[in-house]
Each structure stands twice: as C-alpha cells, then as structure tokens.
C-alpha cells in the first residue's frame, strides 16, 4: 500500500513539475550503475579473482 501511495504522489509531482521526471530518471540510473559496479567488485573479490585496477581506484575513496 505504501508503494502505491508513493507512486501516486510521484505521478502527481511529475504532472505538476515535469522537470522532476528527468531528475528521477537520472537518480535511478546513477543508483543502478553504482549498484552494478559494487556488485561486480564484491563478486570478483568473493571468487578470489583480483579486481581490475579501475575498481580499486574508484572504490578506494
């Protein structure tokens, strides 16, 4: 039920303020991209393979 209410409120906000849609989509893309990177890094780490140097540089800080 909570998810439905959130979707309805989000839909109303997008109807009232259309640029909000681009902000939401950009946020989702950034979130899922980060999730894929972190999952791949820890998956490699769990299998004992060395992580590529790029992952080490990105995830060090």
C-alpha positions in Angstrom: 0.0 0.0 0.0 2.8 2.4 0.8 4.5 1.7 -2.5 1.2 2.6 -4.3 0.9 5.8 -2.4 4.5 6.8 -3.2 3.9 6.1 -6.9 0.7 8.2 -6.9 2.4 11.1 -5.2 5.3 10.8 -7.6 3.0 10.8 -10.6 1.2 13.9 -9.3 4.5 15.7 -8.7 5.7 14.8 -12.2 2.4 16.1 -13.6 2.8 19.4 -11.7 6.6 19.8 -12.3 7.7 17.9 -15.4 11.5 18.5 -15.0 11.2 16.3 -11.9 11.0 13.3 -14.2 14.5 13.9 -15.6 15.9 14.2 -12.1 14.2 10.9 -11.0 15.4 9.1 -14.1 19.0 10.4 -13.7 19.0 9.4 -10.0 17.8 5.9 -10.8 20.4 5.5 -13.5 23.2 6.6 -11.1 21.9 4.3 -8.4 21.7 1.2 -10.6 25.0 1.9 -12.2 26.7 2.2 -8.8 24.9 -1.0 -7.7 26.2 -2.9 -10.7 29.8 -1.7 -10.1 29.8 -2.6 -6.4 28.2 -6.0 -7.0 30.7 -6.8 -9.7 33.6 -5.7 -7.4 32.5 -7.8 -4.5 31.6 -10.7 -6.7 35.1 -10.8 -8.0 36.5 -10.4 -4.6 34.4 -13.3 -3.2 35.6 -15.6 -6.0 39.2 -14.8 -5.3 40.0 -13.1 -8.6 41.9 -9.8 -8.4 39.8 -6.8 -9.1 40.7 -4.7 -12.1 42.8 -1.6 -11.2 39.9 0.7 -12.2 37.6 -0.7 -9.5 40.4 -0.3 -6.9 40.8 3.4 -7.9 37.1 4.1 -8.0 36.2 2.4 -4.7 39.2 3.3 -2.7 37.7 6.7 -1.5 
